[in-house]
Structures are given as structure tokens and as C-alpha cells.
Amino acid sequence: MIPPSFQYHAPSSVNDAIALLSQYGDEAKLLAGGHSLLPMMKLRFAEPGHLVDINNIESLKGIREENGEIVIGAMTSENALINSTLLQQKCPILPEAAHLIADPQVRNRGTIGGDIAHGDPGNDHPAIMMALDATFTLVGSNGSRQVAATDFYLGTFYTVLEADEILTEIRLAPQLPNTGASYQKLKRKTGDFATAAAAAVIEMSGETCQSARISLTNLGPTALRASDAEAVLAGQVITDELIDQAAQKAMDLCVPAEDLRGDVEYKTHMGGEMTRRAIRTAVKRARG
Amino acid sequence: MDKIQVSFNLNGQPVEVLVEPRELLIHVLREQLQQTGSHIGCETSHCGACTVDFNGESVKSCTLLAVQAQGAEVMTIEGLASNGELHPLQQAFMDEHGLQCGFCTPGMLMRSYRLLQENSDPTEVEIRAGMSGNLCRCTGYQNIVKSIQKAATVINESGRDEAKTA
């Protein structure tokens, strides 16, 4: 299988990439790791006339700390997330979740930014970004803007990114003390998308939950933030009954598409179970 | 569509090819450069039969454009043996019956070659995780794991011997 013909561009700066996007508009697609886009092109689900390869833009790679925030370049590979000492110490849910994505070869090419910006509800980073309350930096010909992860997704393969905009970096706060985070993913085999997955970030004060953020993967047209489930936990002493109630609220939100991974009822049920597991693990970790 | 000239190192030798942007690295390796050891399996980056070493990392060459290899160091199964002698991994796959039909073997060898660079003494669990991007439909993986364990032992022992004589 060979993709349809296109013109190839490999800019070495964000500005050059934006100029190409401005010039070619809807005809152009950005090429990050390519492990979603190239298979889609082979299958003729995508036929861009111009491919703008941003792999040569060094400023889009790397993980750093800046004014107390963690900043991750959009072209940072999944394996770089796994191997980052900074993330292991200050945002351990990210390396843990990246391990559950694809396989070793694909993780060398696949990028966090590509995973986020593609808009596939099966991708794992969107829900994790929502749970971490991450902010995305989008740069276009009209300058730069910050968009919260929870405001980024409009629908399946549909985000707030304008045709001439690039997601350049992801900003998030280091994990707070007394806080635990967990991503629980049910998948049939290595490399598969989630049948259902849930992310939970929970801050505890003794036995009481101070705050909770919970989000879901592949259980709706986009990643979903389960605000009602969060509200069940916030300010309460965590018990098994309460975790069940939160999981029920998460299940109420699920509108998964039936496919070979399961029917609607099964996926919804698994969404509840992944939510329970994510909350339990996050609470345990928060207690230390 | 205009063709693009691409230069890279293949198994230590500089090569130059003229490619359409849409050509995948695996096609150029096999069809233009006649290096047919790397196999085309699923073509959707699941099976790992097309795995090659690319700038010191394992990648699936069915999901990489040949134009992206500009200036790269690429190593394929053809570069594994040296001076007519099999690489310890190749020898171990023979000795431990790490293959049956052989279709997945070039990818298995290139991935395990890089795995042992990343982790010279992996546990069985680490081998299975490290090889999880390569599918084999014959062996059930047990003998592949044994082959890689054996090769790791051989390589580590010869390293120790060399250190002693040095």
C-alpha cells in the first residue's frame, strides 16, 4: 500500500511551517510521527495535497521545567516521555501511560503532540491531558494562544486548531504533594487502542478527597471529562460505595461506538470499571 | 510528481536514491536498493516484519517515508553479519530454533539487536515487552525469547573476555 501523491515539505522552523500551512490551507497536513496519518493515507481516508513534515524542527522537541511548570514540546516521542527523569519524578502518570501506547518501535516515532492534535477518541493523551488540566500552546499566523485541554476537542478528528495553526507545546503543573494519579487502560493486545480507559488525578487530605479530576478514553466522540464523577468525590471521605457512585456517574457519560472491541453495554461497563481502578490506584498513591 | 534525491548511509555505505515523496522506506530498501531482507507484512505498523534500525532506534520502515531518511544511518538485516560471520543473535536464533517459516525473523533480529543495545542483560519480561511490536505466527515466541537470552549471554561473555585480554 502506497499513499496517494503529495508534495513534501520539511521546514526547519515553526514560522516556516506556519507559512506553508497558510499558503496551502486545507490542502496541507502536518506530519508528526506519521503512525496515524500515513496508514490513513494508504487507505485513502486522507489525501492531503501537501505534507508538511515537522520532524526537523528541533525547537518542538524536549521536556523542560519553566517557572514551576512542565513544558513538553509537541514533537517529543512517546519513548522520550517514558525515559524522562523529570516526568518520572514530577508527573509519573505520563511515562506510565506512554508505556501503554502502541509498541516500542511505534513509540520511537509517535509523538505526544500528534496523539493530542489528531483528535482520535481512541488516543490516550487527550484524556490524560484533561485529568492533568494541561494547557496547549497553539501558534499560527496571527500569533500564539493558550487553550485548555478540556476546551480543545470539538468532535471526532475535529479540534479548535485552525488550518494555519500548530500545537507547539504542552504545559502542565507538576504533581502536587498528597496527590496521586493513575491511568487504567483495558486493551485486547499490545498496540491496540483502548476498549475503555480512565485517568484519575486525586488530591487527598487524610481520608478526605480534596479535589478530583477524572476523564475517559474511547468512550465517546472525544475524550470525556467526567465532572459529575469528580463532584461525587470532592470534599468526601473516600469509601468503596463512593467510588462506585463516581464510576456510575462516569458510565452515565459514556456513548461509545460499537466495534470489534465490544458493544455499547460492554464498553460502558468497562468504562465504569476502569474509573473504579483509576480512582482506587490514585487514592492509594496520594496516601503514599 | 517531482522526485526528490535522498542520501543516507545503509549498513555503513553511502547510498543515493531518487524517490517520489509518497514512497515508503521499505519499498525503496527492497525495490531500489535490492535489500530484500526486510519484509513487508501488515503495512500498517502492527507486525514489525519491516523493522530496521534508524539513527540508533528501531522503527517500522513501512510507516516512514523514504524522504525522511535524508542523512540518516539505516541498518537492515543485511548489515548484521560481519566478515562472513553470523551475529551472535543470528547464531542463537539458529541454535535455539527461534524461527520456523522465517518471515518475521529479519524484523525480530533487528529489533532484538537494538533491544540488547538498550539493555544488555534483559529479563524474560523485559525481552517480551521489548519485542512486543514484532509478531510471529509460528513459534509461540518461547524460542525467540530463548534465542535472545542466549545471544545476550554470548555477547556479554565475549565482552568480558575482550576486557580481560585488553
Interface residues (C-beta under 8 A of the other chain):
Chain A: M1 I2 P3 P4 S5 F6 Q7 Y8 A10 L31 G34 H35 L38 P39 M41 K42 L51 D53 N55 N79 A102 D103 P104 Q105 V106 N108 R109 T190 G191
Chain B: M1 D2 I4 E20 P21 R22 E23 L24 H27 E43 T44 S45 H46 G48 T51 E57 S58 V59 K60 T63 L64 L65 V67 Q68 Q70 R111 L115 A129 G130 S132 G133
